[in-house]
Amino acid sequence: MNVSALMETFIDRFSHMFHCPRFFHKKALFLSTTGALGLKEILDYLHLVAGIWGFEVSHMAGIVTLPMPISGKKEIENEQKLKKERGSPGLGSVIVFRAQKASFGELARDSPADHTYWKEKGWLRPQAKY
């Protein structure tokens, strides 16, 4: 009830971006399918990862694709999920950004690469926002 092994490998290979996010001002869209269960867990995990990397998650949709043709209520539900409007960044994303900002602002000696990256992006300035 989580992302595929291939997606987890992708996330692991780019784990350095948890320290040096580089996708601010970029949008992310997540679409996940499942045969039955796990959509919420997968989308929550991808939202967390993308937020830490700096993405604004503009939309997430999870669709149940049963092994047999679907019709009726499930088909209508899937269509509604795909048409849902995007929301604003969540409080959790803002908190993670501010925590990283505070950490890397203080770690110039212990983590110079991360400190330099955040400083060059202007994210250590007091007025910098998520």
C-alpha positions as CSV (number, residue, x, y, z in Angstrom):
1,M,0.0,0.0,0.0
2,N,2.7,2.4,-1.1
3,V,4.5,3.5,-4.3
4,S,6.0,0.9,-6.6
5,A,9.6,-0.3,-6.2
6,L,10.5,1.6,-9.3
7,M,9.1,4.9,-7.9
8,E,10.8,4.3,-4.6
9,T,14.1,3.8,-6.4
10,F,13.6,7.0,-8.2
11,I,12.9,8.9,-5.0
12,D,15.9,7.3,-3.3
13,R,18.2,8.3,-6.1
14,F,17.1,11.9,-5.8
15,S,17.2,11.9,-2.0
16,H,19.8,14.7,-2.0
17,M,16.9,17.0,-2.9
18,F,15.5,16.6,0.6
19,H,18.4,18.9,1.6
20,C,18.6,21.0,-1.5
21,P,15.1,21.4,-2.9
22,R,15.1,22.9,-6.4
23,F,11.6,22.8,-7.7
24,F,10.0,25.9,-6.2
25,H,7.8,27.6,-8.7
26,K,7.2,24.2,-10.3
27,K,3.9,22.3,-10.2
28,A,3.4,18.6,-9.6
29,L,0.4,16.5,-10.5
30,F,-0.1,13.0,-9.1
31,L,-2.3,10.4,-10.6
32,S,-2.3,7.0,-9.0
33,T,-4.3,3.9,-9.8
34,T,-5.0,0.8,-7.8
35,G,-7.0,-2.3,-8.1
36,A,-8.6,-1.8,-4.6
37,L,-6.7,-0.2,-1.7
38,G,-3.8,2.2,-0.9
39,L,-4.6,5.3,-2.8
40,K,-4.6,7.7,0.2
41,E,-1.3,6.3,1.5
42,I,0.4,6.6,-1.9
43,L,-0.8,10.1,-2.6
44,D,0.0,11.3,0.9
45,Y,3.6,10.0,0.5
46,L,4.1,11.5,-2.9
47,H,2.7,14.8,-1.7
48,L,5.2,14.8,1.2
49,V,8.2,14.0,-1.0
50,A,7.2,16.6,-3.6
51,G,6.6,19.3,-1.0
52,I,10.0,18.8,0.5
53,W,11.6,19.0,-2.9
54,G,9.8,22.3,-3.4
55,F,7.0,21.5,-5.7
56,E,3.5,23.0,-5.4
57,V,1.2,20.0,-5.7
58,S,-1.5,21.4,-7.9
59,H,-3.6,18.3,-8.0
60,M,-3.8,14.7,-6.9
61,A,-6.2,12.0,-8.0
62,G,-6.5,8.4,-7.2
63,I,-8.5,6.1,-9.4
64,V,-9.7,2.6,-8.7
65,T,-9.3,0.5,-11.8
66,L,-11.0,-2.8,-11.2
67,P,-9.9,-5.9,-13.2
68,M,-13.3,-5.9,-14.9
69,P,-15.0,-3.0,-16.8
70,I,-16.4,-0.4,-14.5
71,S,-19.7,1.5,-14.8
72,G,-22.1,3.4,-12.8
73,K,-21.1,4.9,-9.4
74,K,-17.4,4.0,-9.6
75,E,-17.1,5.6,-13.1
76,I,-18.8,8.8,-12.0
77,E,-16.5,8.9,-8.8
78,N,-13.4,8.5,-11.0
79,E,-14.5,11.3,-13.3
80,Q,-15.2,13.7,-10.4
81,K,-11.7,13.0,-8.9
82,L,-10.1,14.0,-12.2
83,K,-12.0,17.3,-12.4
84,K,-11.3,18.4,-8.8
85,E,-9.8,21.9,-8.5
86,R,-6.3,22.4,-7.0
87,G,-5.7,23.8,-3.6
88,S,-3.1,25.9,-1.8
89,P,0.1,24.6,-0.2
90,G,-0.7,22.9,3.0
91,L,0.5,23.9,6.5
92,G,2.7,20.8,6.6
93,S,4.7,21.9,3.5
94,V,5.2,25.4,5.0
95,I,6.3,23.9,8.3
96,V,8.9,21.6,6.6
97,F,10.2,24.6,4.6
98,R,10.6,26.8,7.7
99,A,12.3,23.9,9.6
100,Q,14.8,23.4,6.8
101,K,15.4,27.1,6.5
102,A,16.2,27.3,10.3
103,S,18.4,24.2,10.1
104,F,20.5,25.1,7.1
105,G,20.8,28.7,8.2
106,E,22.6,27.4,11.3
107,L,24.7,24.7,9.6
108,A,27.1,26.8,7.6
109,R,30.1,25.0,9.1
110,D,28.7,21.5,9.5
111,S,26.8,21.4,6.2
112,P,28.4,24.0,3.9
113,A,27.0,22.7,0.6
114,D,23.4,22.8,1.9
115,H,23.9,26.2,3.6
116,T,25.4,27.6,0.4
117,Y,22.6,26.2,-1.8
118,W,19.9,27.7,0.4
119,K,21.8,31.0,0.7
120,E,22.2,31.3,-3.1
121,K,18.5,30.6,-3.6
122,G,17.7,33.5,-1.2
123,W,15.8,31.2,1.1
124,L,17.8,32.1,4.2
125,R,16.7,35.7,4.1
126,P,14.2,36.6,6.9
127,Q,11.6,37.7,4.3
128,A,11.9,34.5,2.3
129,K,8.6,32.5,2.1
130,Y,7.7,29.1,0.9
